[in-house]
Protein backbone atom coordinates (compact mmCIF):
# COMPACT_ATOMS: atom_id res chain seq x y z
CA UNK A 1 0.00 0.00 0.00
CA UNK A 2 1.29 3.45 -0.86
CA UNK A 3 1.60 6.08 1.83
CA UNK A 4 1.47 8.98 -0.59
CA UNK A 5 -0.38 9.95 -3.74
CA UNK A 6 1.64 11.83 -6.36
CA UNK A 7 0.05 13.74 -9.21
CA UNK A 8 2.69 14.36 -11.85
CA UNK A 9 3.36 14.79 -15.54
CA UNK A 10 6.03 12.31 -16.71
CA UNK A 11 7.76 14.66 -19.16
CA UNK A 12 8.00 17.49 -16.62
CA UNK A 13 11.60 17.86 -15.41
CA UNK A 14 10.49 19.01 -11.95
CA UNK A 15 8.25 15.96 -11.63
CA UNK A 16 11.12 13.68 -12.66
CA UNK A 17 13.30 15.25 -9.94
CA UNK A 18 10.54 14.70 -7.39
CA UNK A 19 10.08 11.04 -8.42
CA UNK A 20 13.84 10.48 -8.25
CA UNK A 21 13.95 12.03 -4.77
CA UNK A 22 11.01 9.94 -3.55
CA UNK A 23 12.61 6.76 -4.92
CA UNK A 24 16.03 7.55 -3.43
CA UNK A 25 14.41 8.14 -0.05
CA UNK A 26 12.29 4.96 -0.18
CA UNK A 27 8.89 6.64 -0.14
CA UNK A 28 5.95 4.47 -1.14
CA UNK A 29 3.61 6.37 -3.41
CA UNK A 30 0.94 5.89 -6.03
CA UNK A 31 1.75 7.91 -9.12
CA UNK A 32 -1.06 9.50 -11.10
CA UNK A 33 -0.69 11.15 -14.51
CA UNK A 34 -2.09 14.64 -13.93
CA UNK A 35 -3.49 14.92 -17.48
CA UNK A 36 -4.86 11.38 -17.86
CA UNK A 37 -6.21 11.29 -14.28
CA UNK A 38 -6.96 14.97 -13.67
CA UNK A 39 -8.49 15.39 -10.22
CA UNK A 40 -12.09 16.56 -10.23
CA UNK A 41 -13.13 19.99 -8.94
CA UNK A 42 -14.28 18.62 -5.58
CA UNK A 43 -10.88 17.01 -4.91
CA UNK A 44 -8.98 20.06 -6.12
CA UNK A 45 -11.00 22.31 -3.80
CA UNK A 46 -10.29 19.94 -0.89
CA UNK A 47 -6.56 19.92 -1.72
CA UNK A 48 -6.47 23.71 -1.88
CA UNK A 49 -8.20 23.96 1.50
CA UNK A 50 -6.01 21.25 3.04
CA UNK A 51 -2.81 22.89 1.78
CA UNK A 52 -3.60 26.25 3.36
CA UNK A 53 -2.28 27.91 0.17
CA UNK A 54 -4.13 30.44 -1.94
CA UNK A 55 -5.66 28.70 -4.96
CA UNK A 56 -3.44 30.67 -7.36
CA UNK A 57 -0.52 28.52 -6.13
CA UNK A 58 -2.21 25.52 -7.79
CA UNK A 59 -1.99 27.09 -11.25
CA UNK A 60 0.91 26.27 -13.56
CA UNK A 61 1.70 29.91 -14.26
CA UNK A 62 4.56 29.05 -16.61
CA UNK A 63 2.37 26.82 -18.77
CA UNK A 64 1.24 27.67 -22.28
CA UNK A 65 -2.42 26.98 -21.45
CA UNK A 66 -2.33 29.45 -18.54
CA UNK A 67 -1.03 32.17 -20.88
CA UNK A 68 -3.46 31.25 -23.68
CA UNK A 69 -6.41 31.74 -21.34
CA UNK A 70 -5.03 35.03 -19.98
CA UNK A 71 -5.45 33.77 -16.43
CA UNK A 72 -2.95 36.16 -14.89
CA UNK A 73 -5.57 38.89 -14.95
CA UNK A 74 -8.59 36.66 -14.30
CA UNK A 75 -7.57 34.88 -11.06
CA UNK A 76 -7.92 37.97 -8.86
CA UNK A 77 -11.72 38.09 -8.99
CA UNK A 78 -12.25 34.33 -9.06
CA UNK A 79 -13.87 32.30 -6.29
CA UNK A 80 -12.36 29.01 -5.10
CA UNK A 81 -15.14 26.94 -6.71
CA UNK A 82 -14.53 28.59 -10.09
CA UNK A 83 -10.77 28.07 -9.78
CA UNK A 84 -11.21 24.40 -8.83
CA UNK A 85 -13.54 23.83 -11.80
CA UNK A 86 -11.09 25.52 -14.16
CA UNK A 87 -8.17 23.46 -12.84
CA UNK A 88 -10.22 20.26 -13.16
CA UNK A 89 -10.99 21.10 -16.80
CA UNK A 90 -7.36 20.76 -17.91
CA UNK A 91 -4.57 18.94 -16.06
CA UNK A 92 -1.99 21.13 -17.84
CA UNK A 93 -3.26 24.12 -15.83
CA UNK A 94 -2.29 22.46 -12.55
CA UNK A 95 1.10 23.15 -10.98
CA UNK A 96 2.95 19.93 -10.48
CA UNK A 97 3.91 17.74 -8.88
CA UNK A 98 1.35 17.53 -6.10
CA UNK A 99 2.00 15.08 -3.29
CA UNK A 100 -0.72 14.14 -0.83
CA UNK A 101 -0.69 12.26 2.45
CA UNK A 102 -3.66 12.49 4.76
CA UNK A 103 -3.50 16.10 6.01
CA UNK A 104 -0.43 17.13 3.99
CA UNK A 105 -0.51 18.61 0.49
CA UNK A 106 2.61 19.96 -1.21
CA UNK A 107 2.51 21.69 -4.60
CA UNK A 108 5.64 21.90 -6.70
CA UNK A 109 8.95 20.31 -5.75
CA UNK A 110 11.33 22.04 -3.41
CA UNK A 111 13.60 19.40 -1.91
CA UNK A 112 14.11 21.28 1.38
CA UNK A 113 10.34 21.60 1.92
CA UNK A 114 9.73 17.95 1.05
CA UNK A 115 12.51 16.84 3.42
CA UNK A 116 11.10 18.92 6.25
CA UNK A 117 7.39 18.17 5.76
CA UNK A 118 7.39 14.59 4.50
Phi, psi and omega in degrees: 000138181275144179274334185234158173240129184240117172266123183210168178240113190306329181270002178280125183295324178294321177295319179297322177296318180295316179298316179300316180297314179300316180295317180296332181258015174057038174279140174263126183211154174257121181270135177234134177284117189295339178269318180284332180234051181302128178299148178282169185301322180297315179293317180300316179299318179297320179294319178300311181296318181294326183288332184078005181267153172294147186299336180298337178290345180271355180269137175280085187291345178264002182279152181297319182298319178302314180291318180303320183276356180061039187288339180309317182271347185264340185292327185307313183269004186277147174269160183300321180296320178295316180297316180297319179295320179294315178299319181291340183283343183201109181302336180288346177280343187273130175294141184220161356283165171239127176243138187231134169212115179042258185263007181251135175222121176242136181243128184082166180243113170233110187309316182300318180294316181297319179300314184289317189271325182272000000 
